[in-house]
Amino acid sequence: MMNVTSEAPGVGGGVLLRAVEPLEGIELMAGSCGTTRPADIGRGPGRLAKALRIDLRQDGLDLCAAGPLWLAAATQRAGAIGESVRIGITRDADRVLRFYERGNARVSGPKKLCQ
């Protein structure tokens, strides 16, 4: 899985990235995550990590600096943003802390939470 810390050291705050929509390197990612179906490449935290070859070597990377893995500005405008309760947890499961692009086939989770 890929978590991005969004606060200063010692302060809890972060984001679990649950999916990625590949725009380039699709064949390479498909080979890494074991699927050829375009909508499944990078869908779900496990496939995302496999597609991007994320492992403990990336732990602690500064994702705002140039390097093997970084966050960049979007190359295209995102669609409407949806929100829902988190999935796969039991504690505080009713809190609306999950955000996604509505209608994107790469969004993982129950369909009723992704509309």
Secondary structure as the mmCIF struct_conf table of DSSP 4:
data_model
#
loop_
_struct_conf.conf_type_id
_struct_conf.id
_struct_conf.beg_label_comp_id
_struct_conf.beg_label_asym_id
_struct_conf.beg_label_seq_id
_struct_conf.end_label_comp_id
_struct_conf.end_label_asym_id
_struct_conf.end_label_seq_id
STRN STRN1 MET A 2 THR A 5
BEND BEND1 GLU A 7 GLU A 7
TURN_TY1_P TURN_TY1_P1 PRO A 9 GLY A 10
BEND BEND2 VAL A 11 VAL A 11
STRN STRN2 GLY A 14 LEU A 17
STRN STRN3 ALA A 19 ALA A 19
BEND BEND3 LEU A 23 GLU A 24
HELX_RH_AL_P HELX_RH_AL_P1 ILE A 26 CYS A 33
TURN_TY1_P TURN_TY1_P2 GLY A 34 GLY A 34
HELX_RH_3T_P HELX_RH_3T_P1 PRO A 38 ASP A 40
TURN_TY1_P TURN_TY1_P3 ILE A 41 GLY A 42
STRN STRN4 ARG A 43 ARG A 43
BEND BEND4 GLY A 44 GLY A 44
HELX_RH_AL_P HELX_RH_AL_P2 PRO A 45 ALA A 51
TURN_TY1_P TURN_TY1_P4 LEU A 52 ARG A 53
HELX_RH_3T_P HELX_RH_3T_P2 LEU A 56 GLN A 58
TURN_TY1_P TURN_TY1_P5 ASP A 59 GLY A 60
TURN_TY1_P TURN_TY1_P6 LEU A 63 CYS A 64
BEND BEND5 ALA A 65 LEU A 69
BEND BEND6 THR A 75 GLN A 76
HELX_LH_PP_P HELX_LH_PP_P1 ALA A 80 ALA A 80
STRN STRN5 ILE A 81 VAL A 85
BEND BEND7 ILE A 87 GLY A 88
BEND BEND8 THR A 90 THR A 90
TURN_TY1_P TURN_TY1_P7 ARG A 91 ASP A 94
BEND BEND9 ARG A 95 ARG A 95
STRN STRN6 VAL A 96 GLU A 101
TURN_TY1_P TURN_TY1_P8 ARG A 102 GLY A 103
TURN_TY1_P TURN_TY1_P9 ALA A 105 ARG A 106
BEND BEND10 GLY A 109 GLY A 109
HELX_RH_3T_P HELX_RH_3T_P3 LYS A 111 LEU A 113
#
